[in-house]
Amino acid sequence: MTVTETLEAEPAVAAELFGDRIDVARAFVGNLAAQGEELGLIGPLELPRLWSRHILNCAIVAPLLRPGLVGDVGSGAGLPGLVLAITRPDVTFVLIEPMERRVAWLTGQVAALGLTNATVLRARAEDVRLPNRLDQVTARAVSAFRTLIPLTAPLLKPGGELVLMKGAGAPAEVEAAAKAIRKFRLNNVQVITLGEGVLNDVTRVIRATVD
């Protein structure tokens, strides 16, 4: 069975979410489907749900971003960083990833897709030193909220925002992170559900502002 035979058909809503960037999104999906499993970026069971579970799950977050400098921590396969860079050419992205083979993948995709608004930085989040602090930070499936806060909050400028993709346990993660929320001076911490009535699987985001 070929990749084409196992890859999920493009959902109709994809064109709505990506607009005039849909061809770039299709190219990325094709590249990820062809190389992702071999490179250890996605599991062997992900192709039949690649669009719905991964690509659209990330693209639905795009309206939460604002023009400025956004860091994607633990970018991995480019979820959500590459997807958001495709969707929001008006936003500048730094894709932060410590693993060499994933950095090579991300760098190759930035070039292949012609993404002039994205750069790749090989580093662990706690070791990142940027000339300018970030306006927003994203992450997907990296670690628990209370663990992510000390890794991500220091990267933000005052008034900067965390936009962290989470699963169904997001409200419980917020409760468990009460101490870290106070220590790193997070405000307006909320769980937002995106994609209801649009996607098969909704996307949950923990959103918070850093003083």
Secondary structure, DSSP 8 states (H G I E B T S, - for coil): --HHHHS----THHHHHHGGGHHHHHHHHHHHHHHTTTTTSS-TT-GGGIIIIIIHHHHTTGGG--SSEEEEET-TTTTTHHHHHHH-TTSEEEEEE--HHHHHHHHHHHHHTT-TTEEEEES-GGG---SS-EEEEEEESSS-HHHHHHHHGGGEEEEEEEEEEE-TTHHHHHHHTHHHHHHTTEEEEEEEEE-TTTSSS-EEEEEEEE-
